[in-house]
């Protein structure tokens, strides 16, 4: 086919439904839509980027692949490059969660008909999961993937057919009870804010990469705690107590997953 994707882009491509009308927002060189179009997996694609340089590079990529009739390259901010109902699958990857939420929030009627969202925030994942739930989308896949020494989070969500089903499915998704070790009767009820942060499907799946990601996060939080404890300010002391409680809860989650594995 001529285009080789990174492991992360390959994983995102695997999640795109067959025959999708696809939009790649922040497309850079349009590698993902060109790969999908060349493989025959999608019916049509819009490759959008806010910057002129990447948009021009994307045009060259599409022209070199002779896919101009399938992949339309457009320069513009976020989903402004789409018309309402033009796409049924949207991918936004390689940016922070707060920016992804801003793009989705400002999309307006351009999200009409978008059934599948494929997202890869590199920070603030909790903001993305919260937005999805609040707007009738339900996570149906989450994955951690290591590439170049970084651990990436990949999310896929589908639009529920109505508000009632969205509420029910999301209620079940975020109702997480983790078993504790032997001799302890009650499990650990995971608070929803932590489920947004850690990922409801990722928590259930566990695994070595999940453990490593959150062990590293605990280490970062302990460094912050050490600095907070140096202050005599009552406000800082209160913040330190909050951070300590949350860090301890993270340790407890990992301990529960370890106990379940045994």
C-alpha positions as semicolon CSV with decimal commas, in nm:
position;residue;x (nm);y (nm);z (nm)
1;X;0,000;0,000;0,000
2;X;0,302;0,228;0,048
3;X;0,201;0,380;0,385
4;X;0,317;0,232;0,711
5;X;0,142;0,352;1,023
6;X;0,283;0,375;1,374
7;X;0,149;0,128;1,630
8;X;-0,081;0,395;1,771
9;X;-0,227;0,496;1,433
10;X;-0,266;0,128;1,343
11;X;-0,467;0,072;1,661
12;X;-0,687;0,372;1,580
13;X;-0,735;0,244;1,223
14;X;-0,846;-0,095;1,355
15;X;-1,132;0,075;1,541
16;X;-1,276;0,250;1,235
17;X;-1,596;0,077;1,118
18;X;-1,605;-0,074;0,770
19;X;-1,755;0,161;0,514
20;X;-1,731;0,463;0,744
21;X;-1,765;0,822;0,632
22;X;-1,457;0,923;0,823
23;X;-1,316;1,252;0,953
24;X;-0,964;1,287;1,091
25;X;-0,932;1,610;1,287
26;X;-0,577;1,734;1,338
27;X;-0,476;1,507;1,052
28;X;-0,119;1,637;1,009
29;X;0,005;1,448;0,698
30;X;-0,326;1,261;0,647
31;X;-0,156;0,926;0,703
32;X;-0,458;0,770;0,873
33;X;-0,728;0,865;0,618
34;X;-0,499;0,781;0,324
35;X;-0,420;0,441;0,474
36;X;-0,789;0,369;0,536
37;X;-0,893;0,487;0,191
38;X;-0,618;0,291;0,015
39;X;-0,715;-0,025;0,202
40;X;-1,079;0,017;0,097
41;X;-1,201;0,024;0,456
42;X;-1,377;0,361;0,435
43;X;-1,618;0,510;0,184
44;X;-1,502;0,868;0,220
45;X;-1,279;1,085;0,438
46;X;-1,227;1,444;0,540
47;X;-0,875;1,524;0,660
48;X;-0,881;1,847;0,858
49;X;-0,604;2,053;1,013
50;X;-0,603;2,406;1,150
51;X;-0,249;2,483;1,029
52;X;-0,156;2,560;0,669
53;X;0,167;2,357;0,664
54;X;0,017;2,023;0,772
55;X;-0,287;2,081;0,548
56;X;-0,059;2,130;0,247
57;X;0,145;1,822;0,341
58;X;-0,182;1,628;0,365
59;X;-0,285;1,743;0,017
60;X;0,046;1,619;-0,125
61;X;0,003;1,286;0,053
62;X;-0,347;1,242;-0,089
63;X;-0,236;1,345;-0,438
64;X;0,061;1,108;-0,433
65;X;-0,176;0,824;-0,341
66;X;-0,422;0,935;-0,613
67;X;-0,705;0,939;-0,363
68;X;-0,843;1,291;-0,422
69;X;-1,187;1,151;-0,504
70;X;-1,209;0,974;-0,165
71;X;-1,010;1,197;0,074
72;X;-1,093;1,568;0,097
73;X;-0,827;1,779;0,271
74;X;-0,953;2,096;0,440
75;X;-0,788;2,362;0,652
76;X;-0,995;2,479;0,946
77;X;-1,042;2,473;1,321
78;X;-1,172;2,146;1,463
79;X;-1,498;2,018;1,323
80;X;-1,564;2,341;1,134
81;X;-1,423;2,155;0,830
82;X;-1,733;1,931;0,826
83;X;-2,089;1,985;0,714
84;X;-2,368;1,848;0,935
85;X;-2,426;1,480;0,857
86;X;-2,113;1,451;0,643
87;X;-1,928;1,206;0,870
88;X;-2,041;0,916;1,087
89;X;-1,699;0,847;1,243
90;X;-1,463;1,111;1,382
91;X;-1,106;1,062;1,504
92;X;-0,925;1,322;1,717
93;X;-0,582;1,216;1,840
94;X;-0,250;1,359;1,949
95;X;-0,370;1,650;2,161
96;X;-0,474;1,723;2,518
97;X;-0,809;1,622;2,657
98;X;-0,919;1,980;2,724
99;X;-0,858;2,071;2,358
100;X;-1,048;1,762;2,241
101;X;-1,341;1,864;2,461
102;X;-1,327;2,220;2,323
103;X;-1,338;2,084;1,968
104;X;-1,634;1,858;2,045
105;X;-1,814;2,126;2,246
106;X;-1,788;2,382;1,966
107;X;-1,893;2,135;1,694
108;X;-2,263;2,210;1,724
109;X;-2,471;2,042;1,453
110;X;-2,156;1,911;1,282
111;X;-2,178;1,615;1,521
112;X;-2,517;1,522;1,373
113;X;-2,499;1,164;1,252
114;X;-2,162;1,099;1,416
115;X;-2,209;0,758;1,574
116;X;-1,846;0,672;1,653
117;X;-1,581;0,887;1,820
118;X;-1,222;0,759;1,826
119;X;-1,011;0,971;2,059
120;X;-0,658;0,968;2,198
121;X;-0,600;1,240;2,458
122;X;-0,246;1,256;2,598
123;X;-0,358;1,439;2,916
124;X;-0,689;1,523;3,090
125;X;-0,852;1,196;2,986
126;X;-1,112;1,242;3,260
127;X;-1,248;1,553;3,087
128;X;-1,300;1,356;2,765
129;X;-1,479;1,066;2,937
130;X;-1,702;1,305;3,128
131;X;-1,796;1,491;2,807
132;X;-1,880;1,165;2,632
133;X;-2,114;1,060;2,911
134;X;-2,280;1,399;2,932
135;X;-2,351;1,399;2,558
136;X;-2,503;1,054;2,516
137;X;-2,193;0,861;2,408
138;X;-2,093;0,532;2,569
139;X;-1,737;0,399;2,580
140;X;-1,720;0,060;2,412
141;X;-1,340;0,025;2,398
142;X;-1,037;0,158;2,584
143;X;-0,677;0,065;2,530
144;X;-0,333;0,156;2,659
145;X;-0,048;0,139;2,410
146;X;0,322;0,203;2,461
147;X;0,518;0,369;2,183
148;X;0,848;0,555;2,195
149;X;0,865;0,525;2,571
150;X;0,524;0,689;2,619
151;X;0,200;0,523;2,729
152;X;-0,095;0,641;2,519
153;X;-0,465;0,612;2,597
154;X;-0,706;0,526;2,316
155;X;-1,082;0,561;2,355
156;X;-1,374;0,462;2,134
157;X;-1,730;0,569;2,209
158;X;-2,059;0,513;2,029
159;X;-2,369;0,730;2,037
160;X;-2,655;0,564;2,225
161;X;-2,986;0,557;2,034
162;X;-3,168;0,758;2,302
163;X;-3,112;0,931;2,636
164;X;-3,264;0,647;2,839
165;X;-3,025;0,387;2,698
166;X;-2,728;0,622;2,734
167;X;-2,813;0,679;3,101
168;X;-2,856;0,307;3,171
169;X;-2,542;0,194;2,989
170;X;-2,324;0,465;3,136
171;X;-2,464;0,396;3,481
172;X;-2,356;0,033;3,450
173;X;-2,021;0,130;3,296
174;X;-1,921;0,360;3,582
175;X;-2,058;0,137;3,860
176;X;-1,729;-0,033;3,948
177;X;-1,681;-0,260;4,248
178;X;-1,333;-0,404;4,289
179;X;-1,272;-0,714;4,504
180;X;-1,031;-0,679;4,794
181;X;-0,796;-0,945;4,926
182;X;-0,895;-1,264;5,105
183;X;-1,060;-1,217;5,440
184;X;-1,210;-0,880;5,347
185;X;-1,585;-0,898;5,294
186;X;-1,651;-0,568;5,121
187;X;-1,507;-0,467;4,788
188;X;-1,385;-0,122;4,690
189;X;-1,648;0,101;4,530
190;X;-1,457;0,316;4,282
191;X;-1,561;0,683;4,307
192;X;-1,684;0,815;3,972
193;X;-1,423;1,096;3,950
194;X;-1,150;0,833;3,973
195;X;-1,327;0,613;3,716
196;X;-1,325;0,910;3,476
197;X;-0,954;0,952;3,539
198;X;-0,847;0,587;3,522
199;X;-1,097;0,463;3,264
200;X;-1,387;0,229;3,351
201;X;-1,291;-0,037;3,096
202;X;-0,919;-0,003;3,167
203;X;-0,975;-0,051;3,541
204;X;-1,174;-0,366;3,474
205;X;-0,908;-0,502;3,238
206;X;-0,608;-0,417;3,455
207;X;-0,285;-0,553;3,308
208;X;0,084;-0,474;3,337
209;X;0,075;-0,154;3,131
210;X;-0,214;-0,019;3,338
211;X;-0,026;-0,098;3,658
212;X;0,289;0,069;3,529
213;X;0,104;0,381;3,416
214;X;-0,057;0,431;3,755
215;X;0,251;0,332;3,956
216;X;0,435;0,609;3,770
217;X;0,145;0,848;3,841
218;X;0,162;0,765;4,212
219;X;0,535;0,843;4,204
220;X;0,465;1,185;4,048
221;X;0,198;1,257;4,307
222;X;0,432;1,164;4,590
223;X;0,686;1,418;4,462
224;X;0,416;1,686;4,459
225;X;0,309;1,585;4,809
226;X;0,666;1,617;4,935
227;X;0,678;1,976;4,808
228;X;0,335;2,061;4,950
229;X;0,438;1,938;5,294
230;X;0,721;2,192;5,304
231;X;0,469;2,477;5,326
232;X;0,322;2,610;5,653
233;X;0,014;2,750;5,476
234;X;-0,319;2,607;5,603
235;X;-0,452;2,609;5,246
236;X;-0,152;2,412;5,125
237;X;-0,187;2,169;5,415
238;X;-0,549;2,106;5,315
239;X;-0,446;2,051;4,954
240;X;-0,178;1,807;5,072
241;X;-0,439;1,607;5,265
242;X;-0,658;1,587;4,955
243;X;-0,368;1,473;4,738
244;X;-0,264;1,218;5,001
245;X;-0,614;1,071;5,021
246;X;-0,638;1,042;4,643
247;X;-0,292;0,890;4,614
248;X;-0,379;0,635;4,880
249;X;-0,695;0,546;4,688
250;X;-0,488;0,487;4,374
251;X;-0,266;0,249;4,571
252;X;-0,576;0,070;4,696
253;X;-0,709;0,026;4,341
254;X;-0,380;-0,130;4,229
255;X;-0,380;-0,354;4,535
256;X;-0,733;-0,472;4,454
257;X;-0,634;-0,553;4,096
258;X;-0,333;-0,745;4,223
259;X;-0,550;-0,939;4,467
260;X;-0,800;-1,019;4,191
261;X;-0,521;-1,146;3,964
262;X;-0,405;-1,387;4,233
